[in-house]
Amino acid sequence: MYNLTFLCVLGLFAVLQVPGTWQTEIVNKHNTLRRGVSPSASNMLKMSWNREASANAQKWANKCTMKHSPSSERKISTSGCGENLYMSSYKNTWSGAIQSWYDEVKDWRYGVGSVNGGVVGHFTQIVWYRSNQIGCAMAHCPNARYKYFYVCHYCPPGNTQFHHPYKSGPACGDCPKACDNKLCSKSLDIRKISFGLSELKTNDLIRFIFRLKLYTYSRN
């Protein structure tokens, strides 16, 4: 991260909205990095997109301040949020920006933290186990030295002092509900049931559907 001592003139920015394809890229990139941590995580939650967090990130990016927002400006209805910033003189991909944060892992060791005094807070926020909602935004700040300002909000926030970013152990070993490719998810994805419905006999299929409906009804 760069320590910048200037502000972009308010109002002189171009809003670069995050289209659906970028949302998918951002979420997938984070989940790929989260499931690949070393040592493996037993309680890492799967991330999903949060529109409220994205709107807050956009409001802050538009100000072109090139510094962190106050905590009061990164709250959603369910929690506060952490924040990662990336500044560049050229338009980078979201995957590139996110990877630059994650690359701080070279200075980090599980159970120790920063091994040489290097900055690791952006990396640890990416892999903070309970930060399962994300919203990001970007703005073009033509009057700033670094003209592209990327902002991601992570909810709930990570980087709690004296805590590990996640619990080390077998992937999904401490998931409260379901597991989706080494990440804890809220519920079972019916589309990923290991057997094929086409292989069931008619009576078995009817019983399966009835039990599924009964299970769904009992949880409502």
VENKALIN-V451969 format. One line per field, one symbol per residue. ss: DSSP state (@ for helix, = for strand, . for the rest). phi: phi as a letter, one per 30 degrees, with the letter a starting at -180 (. if undefined). burial: # if it has 16 or more other C-alpha atoms within 10 Angstrom, else .. A space follows every 10 residues. Layout:
BEGIN
ss->???
phi->???
burial->???
END
This chain:
BEGIN
ss->.......... ...===...@ @@@@@@@@@@ @@@@@..... =...=..==. @@@@@@@@@@ @......... @@@.=....= ========.. ...@@@@@@@ @@@@@@@==. ..==...... @@@@@@.... ..======== .......=== =====..... .......=.. .......=== ..===....@ @@....@@@. .@@@@@@@@@ @@@@@@@@@.
phi->.ccccbbdee jcbcdcdcde ddeddddddd dddddcdbdd ccbddddbdb dddddddded eddhdhbddd edcbbcdcad bdacbbbbdb dcdddddddd ddddedcbbe icjdcbiddb ddddddcdec dcbbbbabbc cdccdcdccc bbccbddchd dibddacdle eidcddbcbb hibdbdadde dcddccdddd dedddddddd dddddddddd
burial->.......#.. ..#..#.#.. .##..##### #..##....# ########## .######### #######.#. ...###...# ########.. #..#..###. ##.##..#.. ..##....## ########## ########## ##.#.##### #########. ...#####.. #####..### .####..... .......... .......... ..........
END
